[in-house]
Amino acid sequence: MKGIDVSAHQGNINWDAVKASGIEFAIIRISYGQSAIDSKAIRNIEECIRVGIPFGVYTYSYALNVNNAVNEANLVIKTLAPYKEKIKFPVIIDMEDADKYKSKHGMPSNDVLVSICEKECLMFEEAGYYAAIYASKSWFDTKLNSSKLNRFDKWMAWWNSSASSKFDHNTYGIWQYTSSGKVNGISGNVDMNESFKNYPSIINNNSSSTNTSTRKTIEQLAKEVLAGDWGNGDDRKNRLTAEGYDYNAVQTRVNELSGVTNKKSNEEIANEVIAGKWNTGATRKQKLEAAGYNYDTIQSIVNKKMGVSTSSSKTYTVKSGDTLSGIGTKVGVNWKTIASKNGIKSPYTIYPGQVLKI
């Protein structure tokens, strides 16, 4: 789809002429910073609605910290509320430093810049919008290169005529390929864009199966998954997909909230279990399954590493330096249960070579 992005810099646009020229979508600046509404934003929104051009909006971020980001996002959400059902392209945070404001006021660290983008996108999603991030190729490659932002679509500024063939279209949904475009109905230059995704169709599909007022955000779903409300494995995937949600986006957020930003091998997780990082018993099972791992597979590896028999009557052979609590942590059984099964009482003495029922 062929599109433009506009702001007050383009003045009063003749949107009838714009549509007649073949423009298929527009991204409209709605605000900049924590309190400034673009003076042409409402006119541009209402004109796009009138002539039937699908549109999204962006806010130029001046945020230097996450608190600033919250204020910026709230301004967007409040201003956009009357037009919520008309938005057919993403609501976007524009992360750059074109006027050197960030540089003059202390450029935030890359981690803070990522957190600002993440916070605003999550707030846009909570409000029911499809969130995305705008930046230049250099900013995406360096300052915003974080797995925390993988789940959000990207709108990349890359003013290179051959760039479209080099795009990862699953990551970069929109390409801004020039700032010096010419379009009937607009005086002077205008940014030109190409969308690699049919956002109107995506957004319509996301809201068609369920009333948008009751539809849950990725953040809400991830927390429900962690609470065990959506099952595990294929059951979780099937249930989320059947409800019209993006399983991969939900699972990615679950992994992030669980501290699993990059999924590890079963062997790595088994070693973490043995080190006591995944708790014990039912809690361990819930945490592993919530993070997308197969509990039985992991526990089988743990048992093998720890010398636990896999027969119906499981046993563990005590090694030098073992304690009941340590064994319990490794095999996922409360140490008091092990003591009870083996008739061990205070002071709970065990010895190397002893075979314990677990």
Contacts in CASP RR format, 6 or more apart in sequence:
PFRMAT RR
TARGET T0000
AUTHOR 0000-0000-0000
METHOD contacts of the structure
MODEL  1
MKGIDVSAHQGNINWDAVKASGIEFAIIRISYGQSAIDSKAIRNIEECIR
VGIPFGVYTYSYALNVNNAVNEANLVIKTLAPYKEKIKFPVIIDMEDADK
YKSKHGMPSNDVLVSICEKECLMFEEAGYYAAIYASKSWFDTKLNSSKLN
RFDKWMAWWNSSASSKFDHNTYGIWQYTSSGKVNGISGNVDMNESFKNYP
SIINNNSSSTNTSTRKTIEQLAKEVLAGDWGNGDDRKNRLTAEGYDYNAV
QTRVNELSGVTNKKSNEEIANEVIAGKWNTGATRKQKLEAAGYNYDTIQS
IVNKKMGVSTSSSKTYTVKSGDTLSGIGTKVGVNWKTIASKNGIKSPYTI
YPGQVLKI
1 24 0 8 1.000
1 25 0 8 1.000
1 194 0 8 1.000
1 195 0 8 1.000
1 198 0 8 1.000
2 22 0 8 1.000
2 23 0 8 1.000
2 24 0 8 1.000
2 25 0 8 1.000
2 192 0 8 1.000
2 193 0 8 1.000
2 194 0 8 1.000
3 23 0 8 1.000
3 24 0 8 1.000
3 25 0 8 1.000
3 26 0 8 1.000
3 27 0 8 1.000
3 192 0 8 1.000
3 193 0 8 1.000
3 194 0 8 1.000
3 195 0 8 1.000
4 18 0 8 1.000
4 23 0 8 1.000
4 26 0 8 1.000
4 27 0 8 1.000
4 183 0 8 1.000
4 186 0 8 1.000
4 190 0 8 1.000
4 191 0 8 1.000
4 192 0 8 1.000
4 193 0 8 1.000
5 26 0 8 1.000
5 27 0 8 1.000
5 28 0 8 1.000
5 29 0 8 1.000
5 58 0 8 1.000
5 176 0 8 1.000
5 190 0 8 1.000
5 191 0 8 1.000
5 193 0 8 1.000
6 13 0 8 1.000
6 26 0 8 1.000
6 27 0 8 1.000
6 28 0 8 1.000
6 29 0 8 1.000
6 40 0 8 1.000
6 44 0 8 1.000
6 186 0 8 1.000
6 190 0 8 1.000
6 191 0 8 1.000
7 28 0 8 1.000
7 29 0 8 1.000
7 38 0 8 1.000
7 40 0 8 1.000
7 41 0 8 1.000
8 29 0 8 1.000
8 38 0 8 1.000
8 39 0 8 1.000
8 40 0 8 1.000
8 41 0 8 1.000
10 40 0 8 1.000
10 186 0 8 1.000
10 187 0 8 1.000
10 188 0 8 1.000
10 190 0 8 1.000
11 40 0 8 1.000
11 187 0 8 1.000
12 40 0 8 1.000
12 43 0 8 1.000
13 40 0 8 1.000
13 44 0 8 1.000
13 47 0 8 1.000
13 185 0 8 1.000
13 186 0 8 1.000
14 184 0 8 1.000
14 185 0 8 1.000
14 186 0 8 1.000
15 44 0 8 1.000
15 47 0 8 1.000
15 48 0 8 1.000
15 50 0 8 1.000
15 51 0 8 1.000
15 53 0 8 1.000
15 185 0 8 1.000
16 51 0 8 1.000
17 184 0 8 1.000
17 185 0 8 1.000
18 26 0 8 1.000
18 51 0 8 1.000
18 53 0 8 1.000
18 183 0 8 1.000
18 184 0 8 1.000
18 185 0 8 1.000
18 186 0 8 1.000
19 51 0 8 1.000
19 52 0 8 1.000
19 53 0 8 1.000
20 184 0 8 1.000
21 183 0 8 1.000
21 184 0 8 1.000
21 185 0 8 1.000
23 53 0 8 1.000
23 183 0 8 1.000
24 53 0 8 1.000
24 54 0 8 1.000
24 195 0 8 1.000
25 53 0 8 1.000
25 54 0 8 1.000
25 55 0 8 1.000
25 56 0 8 1.000
25 88 0 8 1.000
25 89 0 8 1.000
25 193 0 8 1.000
25 195 0 8 1.000
25 199 0 8 1.000
26 44 0 8 1.000
26 48 0 8 1.000
26 53 0 8 1.000
26 54 0 8 1.000
26 55 0 8 1.000
26 56 0 8 1.000
27 55 0 8 1.000
27 56 0 8 1.000
27 57 0 8 1.000
27 58 0 8 1.000
27 89 0 8 1.000
27 92 0 8 1.000
27 155 0 8 1.000
27 174 0 8 1.000
27 193 0 8 1.000
28 38 0 8 1.000
28 41 0 8 1.000
28 44 0 8 1.000
28 45 0 8 1.000
28 48 0 8 1.000
28 55 0 8 1.000
28 56 0 8 1.000
28 57 0 8 1.000
28 58 0 8 1.000
29 38 0 8 1.000
29 41 0 8 1.000
29 57 0 8 1.000
29 58 0 8 1.000
29 59 0 8 1.000
29 60 0 8 1.000
29 94 0 8 1.000
30 37 0 8 1.000
30 38 0 8 1.000
30 41 0 8 1.000
30 45 0 8 1.000
30 57 0 8 1.000
30 58 0 8 1.000
30 59 0 8 1.000
30 76 0 8 1.000
30 79 0 8 1.000
30 80 0 8 1.000
31 37 0 8 1.000
31 38 0 8 1.000
31 41 0 8 1.000
31 59 0 8 1.000
31 60 0 8 1.000
31 72 0 8 1.000
31 75 0 8 1.000
31 76 0 8 1.000
31 79 0 8 1.000
32 38 0 8 1.000
32 59 0 8 1.000
32 60 0 8 1.000
32 62 0 8 1.000
33 59 0 8 1.000
33 60 0 8 1.000
33 61 0 8 1.000
33 62 0 8 1.000
33 63 0 8 1.000
33 68 0 8 1.000
33 71 0 8 1.000
33 72 0 8 1.000
33 75 0 8 1.000
34 62 0 8 1.000
34 63 0 8 1.000
34 68 0 8 1.000
34 71 0 8 1.000
34 72 0 8 1.000
34 75 0 8 1.000
35 71 0 8 1.000
35 75 0 8 1.000
37 75 0 8 1.000
37 79 0 8 1.000
41 57 0 8 1.000
41 79 0 8 1.000
44 55 0 8 1.000
45 55 0 8 1.000
45 57 0 8 1.000
45 83 0 8 1.000
45 86 0 8 1.000
48 54 0 8 1.000
48 55 0 8 1.000
49 55 0 8 1.000
49 83 0 8 1.000
49 86 0 8 1.000
54 88 0 8 1.000
54 89 0 8 1.000
54 199 0 8 1.000
54 200 0 8 1.000
55 86 0 8 1.000
55 87 0 8 1.000
55 88 0 8 1.000
55 89 0 8 1.000
56 87 0 8 1.000
56 88 0 8 1.000
56 89 0 8 1.000
56 90 0 8 1.000
56 91 0 8 1.000
56 92 0 8 1.000
57 76 0 8 1.000
57 80 0 8 1.000
57 87 0 8 1.000
57 91 0 8 1.000
57 92 0 8 1.000
58 91 0 8 1.000
58 92 0 8 1.000
58 93 0 8 1.000
58 94 0 8 1.000
58 134 0 8 1.000
58 155 0 8 1.000
59 72 0 8 1.000
59 73 0 8 1.000
59 75 0 8 1.000
59 76 0 8 1.000
59 92 0 8 1.000
59 93 0 8 1.000
59 94 0 8 1.000
59 120 0 8 1.000
60 94 0 8 1.000
60 96 0 8 1.000
61 69 0 8 1.000
61 72 0 8 1.000
61 93 0 8 1.000
61 94 0 8 1.000
61 95 0 8 1.000
61 116 0 8 1.000
61 120 0 8 1.000
62 68 0 8 1.000
62 72 0 8 1.000
62 101 0 8 1.000
62 102 0 8 1.000
63 69 0 8 1.000
63 71 0 8 1.000
63 72 0 8 1.000
63 108 0 8 1.000
63 116 0 8 1.000
63 120 0 8 1.000
64 102 0 8 1.000
64 105 0 8 1.000
64 106 0 8 1.000
64 108 0 8 1.000
64 112 0 8 1.000
65 108 0 8 1.000
65 112 0 8 1.000
65 116 0 8 1.000
66 112 0 8 1.000
66 115 0 8 1.000
66 116 0 8 1.000
66 119 0 8 1.000
68 116 0 8 1.000
69 93 0 8 1.000
69 115 0 8 1.000
69 116 0 8 1.000
69 119 0 8 1.000
69 120 0 8 1.000
70 119 0 8 1.000
70 123 0 8 1.000
72 93 0 8 1.000
72 120 0 8 1.000
73 93 0 8 1.000
73 119 0 8 1.000
73 120 0 8 1.000
73 123 0 8 1.000
73 124 0 8 1.000
74 123 0 8 1.000
76 91 0 8 1.000
76 120 0 8 1.000
76 124 0 8 1.000
77 123 0 8 1.000
77 124 0 8 1.000
77 127 0 8 1.000
80 87 0 8 1.000
80 91 0 8 1.000
80 129 0 8 1.000
84 127 0 8 1.000
84 128 0 8 1.000
84 129 0 8 1.000
85 212 0 8 1.000
87 129 0 8 1.000
87 130 0 8 1.000
87 203 0 8 1.000
88 199 0 8 1.000
88 200 0 8 1.000
88 203 0 8 1.000
88 204 0 8 1.000
89 130 0 8 1.000
89 195 0 8 1.000
89 199 0 8 1.000
89 200 0 8 1.000
89 203 0 8 1.000
90 129 0 8 1.000
90 130 0 8 1.000
90 131 0 8 1.000
90 132 0 8 1.000
90 153 0 8 1.000
90 155 0 8 1.000
90 199 0 8 1.000
91 124 0 8 1.000
91 129 0 8 1.000
91 130 0 8 1.000
91 131 0 8 1.000
91 132 0 8 1.000
92 131 0 8 1.000
92 132 0 8 1.000
92 133 0 8 1.000
92 134 0 8 1.000
92 155 0 8 1.000
93 116 0 8 1.000
93 117 0 8 1.000
93 120 0 8 1.000
93 121 0 8 1.000
93 124 0 8 1.000
93 131 0 8 1.000
93 132 0 8 1.000
93 133 0 8 1.000
93 134 0 8 1.000
94 134 0 8 1.000
94 135 0 8 1.000
95 113 0 8 1.000
95 116 0 8 1.000
95 117 0 8 1.000
95 133 0 8 1.000
95 134 0 8 1.000
95 135 0 8 1.000
95 139 0 8 1.000
95 143 0 8 1.000
95 144 0 8 1.000
96 134 0 8 1.000
96 135 0 8 1.000
96 136 0 8 1.000
96 139 0 8 1.000
96 157 0 8 1.000
97 103 0 8 1.000
97 107 0 8 1.000
102 108 0 8 1.000
108 116 0 8 1.000
110 142 0 8 1.000
110 143 0 8 1.000
110 144 0 8 1.000
110 145 0 8 1.000
110 146 0 8 1.000
111 146 0 8 1.000
113 143 0 8 1.000
113 144 0 8 1.000
114 143 0 8 1.000
114 144 0 8 1.000
114 146 0 8 1.000
114 148 0 8 1.000
114 149 0 8 1.000
115 148 0 8 1.000
117 133 0 8 1.000
117 144 0 8 1.000
117 149 0 8 1.000
117 152 0 8 1.000
118 148 0 8 1.000
118 149 0 8 1.000
118 152 0 8 1.000
120 131 0 8 1.000
121 131 0 8 1.000
121 132 0 8 1.000
121 133 0 8 1.000
121 149 0 8 1.000
121 152 0 8 1.000
122 131 0 8 1.000
122 217 0 8 1.000
122 219 0 8 1.000
124 130 0 8 1.000
124 131 0 8 1.000
125 131 0 8 1.000
125 217 0 8 1.000
125 218 0 8 1.000
125 219 0 8 1.000
126 217 0 8 1.000
126 219 0 8 1.000
126 220 0 8 1.000
128 212 0 8 1.000
128 215 0 8 1.000
128 217 0 8 1.000
130 153 0 8 1.000
130 199 0 8 1.000
130 202 0 8 1.000
130 203 0 8 1.000
130 206 0 8 1.000
131 152 0 8 1.000
131 153 0 8 1.000
132 152 0 8 1.000
132 153 0 8 1.000
132 154 0 8 1.000
132 155 0 8 1.000
132 173 0 8 1.000
132 174 0 8 1.000
133 144 0 8 1.000
133 149 0 8 1.000
133 152 0 8 1.000
133 153 0 8 1.000
133 154 0 8 1.000
133 155 0 8 1.000
134 154 0 8 1.000
134 155 0 8 1.000
134 156 0 8 1.000
134 157 0 8 1.000
134 176 0 8 1.000
135 143 0 8 1.000
135 144 0 8 1.000
135 154 0 8 1.000
135 155 0 8 1.000
135 156 0 8 1.000
135 157 0 8 1.000
136 156 0 8 1.000
136 157 0 8 1.000
136 158 0 8 1.000
137 156 0 8 1.000
137 157 0 8 1.000
137 158 0 8 1.000
137 163 0 8 1.000
140 154 0 8 1.000
140 156 0 8 1.000
147 256 0 8 1.000
147 261 0 8 1.000
147 262 0 8 1.000
148 256 0 8 1.000
148 261 0 8 1.000
150 171 0 8 1.000
150 252 0 8 1.000
151 218 0 8 1.000
151 249 0 8 1.000
151 252 0 8 1.000
151 253 0 8 1.000
153 171 0 8 1.000
153 172 0 8 1.000
153 173 0 8 1.000
153 174 0 8 1.000
153 197 0 8 1.000
154 171 0 8 1.000
154 172 0 8 1.000
154 173 0 8 1.000
154 174 0 8 1.000
155 172 0 8 1.000
155 173 0 8 1.000
155 174 0 8 1.000
155 175 0 8 1.000
155 176 0 8 1.000
155 193 0 8 1.000
156 167 0 8 1.000
156 172 0 8 1.000
156 174 0 8 1.000
156 175 0 8 1.000
156 176 0 8 1.000
157 176 0 8 1.000
158 175 0 8 1.000
158 176 0 8 1.000
158 177 0 8 1.000
159 176 0 8 1.000
159 177 0 8 1.000
159 178 0 8 1.000
159 179 0 8 1.000
160 177 0 8 1.000
161 177 0 8 1.000
163 175 0 8 1.000
163 177 0 8 1.000
164 175 0 8 1.000
164 177 0 8 1.000
164 194 0 8 1.000
164 196 0 8 1.000
167 173 0 8 1.000
167 175 0 8 1.000
167 196 0 8 1.000
169 196 0 8 1.000
169 197 0 8 1.000
172 196 0 8 1.000
173 195 0 8 1.000
173 196 0 8 1.000
173 197 0 8 1.000
174 193 0 8 1.000
174 194 0 8 1.000
174 195 0 8 1.000
174 196 0 8 1.000
174 197 0 8 1.000
175 193 0 8 1.000
175 194 0 8 1.000
175 195 0 8 1.000
175 196 0 8 1.000
176 191 0 8 1.000
176 192 0 8 1.000
176 193 0 8 1.000
177 192 0 8 1.000
177 193 0 8 1.000
177 194 0 8 1.000
178 191 0 8 1.000
178 192 0 8 1.000
179 189 0 8 1.000
179 191 0 8 1.000
180 189 0 8 1.000
181 189 0 8 1.000
181 190 0 8 1.000
181 191 0 8 1.000
181 192 0 8 1.000
182 188 0 8 1.000
182 189 0 8 1.000
182 190 0 8 1.000
183 190 0 8 1.000
183 192 0 8 1.000
205 244 0 8 1.000
206 215 0 8 1.000
206 244 0 8 1.000
207 215 0 8 1.000
209 243 0 8 1.000
209 244 0 8 1.000
210 243 0 8 1.000
210 244 0 8 1.000
216 224 0 8 1.000
216 245 0 8 1.000
218 245 0 8 1.000
218 246 0 8 1.000
218 249 0 8 1.000
218 250 0 8 1.000
218 253 0 8 1.000
219 253 0 8 1.000
221 230 0 8 1.000
221 240 0 8 1.000
221 245 0 8 1.000
221 250 0 8 1.000
221 253 0 8 1.000
222 250 0 8 1.000
222 253 0 8 1.000
222 254 0 8 1.000
222 256 0 8 1.000
222 257 0 8 1.000
223 257 0 8 1.000
224 230 0 8 1.000
225 231 0 8 1.000
225 236 0 8 1.000
225 250 0 8 1.000
225 251 0 8 1.000
225 254 0 8 1.000
225 290 0 8 1.000
226 254 0 8 1.000
226 257 0 8 1.000
226 258 0 8 1.000
226 290 0 8 1.000
228 286 0 8 1.000
228 290 0 8 1.000
230 236 0 8 1.000
230 239 0 8 1.000
230 240 0 8 1.000
231 239 0 8 1.000
231 289 0 8 1.000
232 289 0 8 1.000
232 290 0 8 1.000
232 292 0 8 1.000
233 289 0 8 1.000
233 292 0 8 1.000
233 294 0 8 1.000
236 247 0 8 1.000
236 251 0 8 1.000
237 247 0 8 1.000
237 251 0 8 1.000
240 246 0 8 1.000
240 247 0 8 1.000
240 250 0 8 1.000
241 247 0 8 1.000
251 292 0 8 1.000
254 290 0 8 1.000
254 291 0 8 1.000
254 292 0 8 1.000
255 261 0 8 1.000
255 263 0 8 1.000
255 291 0 8 1.000
255 292 0 8 1.000
258 287 0 8 1.000
258 290 0 8 1.000
258 291 0 8 1.000
259 291 0 8 1.000
260 291 0 8 1.000
263 292 0 8 1.000
264 272 0 8 1.000
266 293 0 8 1.000
266 294 0 8 1.000
266 297 0 8 1.000
266 298 0 8 1.000
266 301 0 8 1.000
267 301 0 8 1.000
269 278 0 8 1.000
269 288 0 8 1.000
269 293 0 8 1.000
269 298 0 8 1.000
270 298 0 8 1.000
270 301 0 8 1.000
270 302 0 8 1.000
270 305 0 8 1.000
271 305 0 8 1.000
272 278 0 8 1.000
273 284 0 8 1.000
273 288 0 8 1.000
273 298 0 8 1.000
273 299 0 8 1.000
273 302 0 8 1.000
273 330 0 8 1.000
273 332 0 8 1.000
274 302 0 8 1.000
274 305 0 8 1.000
274 306 0 8 1.000
274 330 0 8 1.000
276 329 0 8 1.000
276 330 0 8 1.000
278 284 0 8 1.000
278 287 0 8 1.000
278 288 0 8 1.000
279 287 0 8 1.000
280 328 0 8 1.000
280 329 0 8 1.000
280 332 0 8 1.000
280 333 0 8 1.000
280 334 0 8 1.000
281 332 0 8 1.000
281 333 0 8 1.000
281 334 0 8 1.000
284 295 0 8 1.000
284 332 0 8 1.000
285 295 0 8 1.000
288 294 0 8 1.000
288 295 0 8 1.000
288 298 0 8 1.000
289 295 0 8 1.000
299 332 0 8 1.000
300 310 0 8 1.000
302 308 0 8 1.000
302 330 0 8 1.000
302 331 0 8 1.000
302 332 0 8 1.000
303 309 0 8 1.000
303 310 0 8 1.000
303 314 0 8 1.000
303 331 0 8 1.000
304 310 0 8 1.000
306 316 0 8 1.000
306 330 0 8 1.000
306 331 0 8 1.000
307 316 0 8 1.000
307 317 0 8 1.000
308 314 0 8 1.000
308 315 0 8 1.000
308 316 0 8 1.000
308 331 0 8 1.000
308 358 0 8 1.000
309 315 0 8 1.000
309 316 0 8 1.000
313 357 0 8 1.000
314 331 0 8 1.000
314 357 0 8 1.000
314 358 0 8 1.000
315 355 0 8 1.000
315 356 0 8 1.000
315 357 0 8 1.000
315 358 0 8 1.000
316 327 0 8 1.000
316 331 0 8 1.000
316 338 0 8 1.000
316 355 0 8 1.000
316 356 0 8 1.000
316 358 0 8 1.000
317 353 0 8 1.000
317 354 0 8 1.000
317 355 0 8 1.000
317 356 0 8 1.000
318 327 0 8 1.000
318 350 0 8 1.000
318 351 0 8 1.000
318 352 0 8 1.000
318 353 0 8 1.000
318 354 0 8 1.000
318 355 0 8 1.000
318 356 0 8 1.000
319 352 0 8 1.000
319 353 0 8 1.000
320 352 0 8 1.000
321 352 0 8 1.000
322 350 0 8 1.000
322 352 0 8 1.000
323 335 0 8 1.000
323 350 0 8 1.000
324 335 0 8 1.000
324 338 0 8 1.000
324 339 0 8 1.000
324 344 0 8 1.000
324 348 0 8 1.000
324 350 0 8 1.000
325 335 0 8 1.000
326 335 0 8 1.000
327 335 0 8 1.000
327 338 0 8 1.000
327 356 0 8 1.000
327 358 0 8 1.000
328 334 0 8 1.000
328 335 0 8 1.000
328 338 0 8 1.000
328 358 0 8 1.000
329 335 0 8 1.000
331 358 0 8 1.000
333 358 0 8 1.000
338 344 0 8 1.000
338 356 0 8 1.000
338 357 0 8 1.000
338 358 0 8 1.000
339 345 0 8 1.000
339 348 0 8 1.000
341 356 0 8 1.000
341 357 0 8 1.000
341 358 0 8 1.000
342 356 0 8 1.000
342 357 0 8 1.000
344 350 0 8 1.000
350 356 0 8 1.000
END
